[in-house]
Amino acid sequence: MVVRQRRPPTRSSDYTLCLPVWYRGTNEAEWHTGLSRRVSSTGALIDADEPGVPSERLIVAIELPSVSGCLVGCGRVIRLIESADATAPPTFAIRIDQYRLDRREDVLRRVVEDSLR
């Protein structure tokens, strides 16, 4: 008889990175801004720059340091961290279902074009 020990599920490594973030709901035209607090291969923790609860499904772009690119992904908000101050911008965790690397200029052009519509 072979007895196998169960391994605990592996958790993706996350990194403390304060990076510019743009996000919008999949049903929104307007982009919102924030800063990442932590980033991993499966998601991010984001401090929003403005009050309001983000949509459940989001498109997010995170500017990467030292390269001219952004991680662009689609995902869903999995946790909202409430503040004692009800008027404070939210902090939220997003789980990224899929992502890709895009040139920063292309991402910023889309953000600007979408905001002008």
Secondary structure as a PSIPRED ss2 file (coil, helix, strand):
# PSIPRED VFORMAT (PSIPRED V4.0)

   1 M C   1.000  0.000  0.000
   2 V C   1.000  0.000  0.000
   3 V C   1.000  0.000  0.000
   4 R C   1.000  0.000  0.000
   5 Q C   1.000  0.000  0.000
   6 R C   1.000  0.000  0.000
   7 R C   1.000  0.000  0.000
   8 P C   1.000  0.000  0.000
   9 P C   1.000  0.000  0.000
  10 T C   1.000  0.000  0.000
  11 R C   1.000  0.000  0.000
  12 S C   1.000  0.000  0.000
  13 S C   1.000  0.000  0.000
  14 D E   0.000  0.000  1.000
  15 Y E   0.000  0.000  1.000
  16 T E   0.000  0.000  1.000
  17 L C   1.000  0.000  0.000
  18 C C   1.000  0.000  0.000
  19 L C   1.000  0.000  0.000
  20 P E   0.000  0.000  1.000
  21 V E   0.000  0.000  1.000
  22 W E   0.000  0.000  1.000
  23 Y E   0.000  0.000  1.000
  24 R E   0.000  0.000  1.000
  25 G E   0.000  0.000  1.000
  26 T C   1.000  0.000  0.000
  27 N C   1.000  0.000  0.000
  28 E C   1.000  0.000  0.000
  29 A C   1.000  0.000  0.000
  30 E C   1.000  0.000  0.000
  31 W C   1.000  0.000  0.000
  32 H E   0.000  0.000  1.000
  33 T E   0.000  0.000  1.000
  34 G E   0.000  0.000  1.000
  35 L E   0.000  0.000  1.000
  36 S E   0.000  0.000  1.000
  37 R E   0.000  0.000  1.000
  38 R E   0.000  0.000  1.000
  39 V E   0.000  0.000  1.000
  40 S E   0.000  0.000  1.000
  41 S C   1.000  0.000  0.000
  42 T C   1.000  0.000  0.000
  43 G E   0.000  0.000  1.000
  44 A E   0.000  0.000  1.000
  45 L E   0.000  0.000  1.000
  46 I E   0.000  0.000  1.000
  47 D E   0.000  0.000  1.000
  48 A E   0.000  0.000  1.000
  49 D C   1.000  0.000  0.000
  50 E C   1.000  0.000  0.000
  51 P C   1.000  0.000  0.000
  52 G C   1.000  0.000  0.000
  53 V C   1.000  0.000  0.000
  54 P C   1.000  0.000  0.000
  55 S C   1.000  0.000  0.000
  56 E C   1.000  0.000  0.000
  57 R E   0.000  0.000  1.000
  58 L E   0.000  0.000  1.000
  59 I E   0.000  0.000  1.000
  60 V E   0.000  0.000  1.000
  61 A E   0.000  0.000  1.000
  62 I E   0.000  0.000  1.000
  63 E E   0.000  0.000  1.000
  64 L C   1.000  0.000  0.000
  65 P C   1.000  0.000  0.000
  66 S C   1.000  0.000  0.000
  67 V C   1.000  0.000  0.000
  68 S C   1.000  0.000  0.000
  69 G E   0.000  0.000  1.000
  70 C E   0.000  0.000  1.000
  71 L E   0.000  0.000  1.000
  72 V E   0.000  0.000  1.000
  73 G E   0.000  0.000  1.000
  74 C E   0.000  0.000  1.000
  75 G E   0.000  0.000  1.000
  76 R E   0.000  0.000  1.000
  77 V E   0.000  0.000  1.000
  78 I E   0.000  0.000  1.000
  79 R E   0.000  0.000  1.000
  80 L E   0.000  0.000  1.000
  81 I E   0.000  0.000  1.000
  82 E C   1.000  0.000  0.000
  83 S C   1.000  0.000  0.000
  84 A C   1.000  0.000  0.000
  85 D C   1.000  0.000  0.000
  86 A C   1.000  0.000  0.000
  87 T C   1.000  0.000  0.000
  88 A C   1.000  0.000  0.000
  89 P C   1.000  0.000  0.000
  90 P C   1.000  0.000  0.000
  91 T E   0.000  0.000  1.000
  92 F E   0.000  0.000  1.000
  93 A E   0.000  0.000  1.000
  94 I E   0.000  0.000  1.000
  95 R E   0.000  0.000  1.000
  96 I E   0.000  0.000  1.000
  97 D E   0.000  0.000  1.000
  98 Q E   0.000  0.000  1.000
  99 Y E   0.000  0.000  1.000
 100 R E   0.000  0.000  1.000
 101 L E   0.000  0.000  1.000
 102 D E   0.000  0.000  1.000
 103 R E   0.000  0.000  1.000
 104 R H   0.000  1.000  0.000
 105 E H   0.000  1.000  0.000
 106 D H   0.000  1.000  0.000
 107 V H   0.000  1.000  0.000
 108 L H   0.000  1.000  0.000
 109 R H   0.000  1.000  0.000
 110 R H   0.000  1.000  0.000
 111 V H   0.000  1.000  0.000
 112 V H   0.000  1.000  0.000
 113 E H   0.000  1.000  0.000
 114 D H   0.000  1.000  0.000
 115 S H   0.000  1.000  0.000
 116 L H   0.000  1.000  0.000
 117 R C   1.000  0.000  0.000
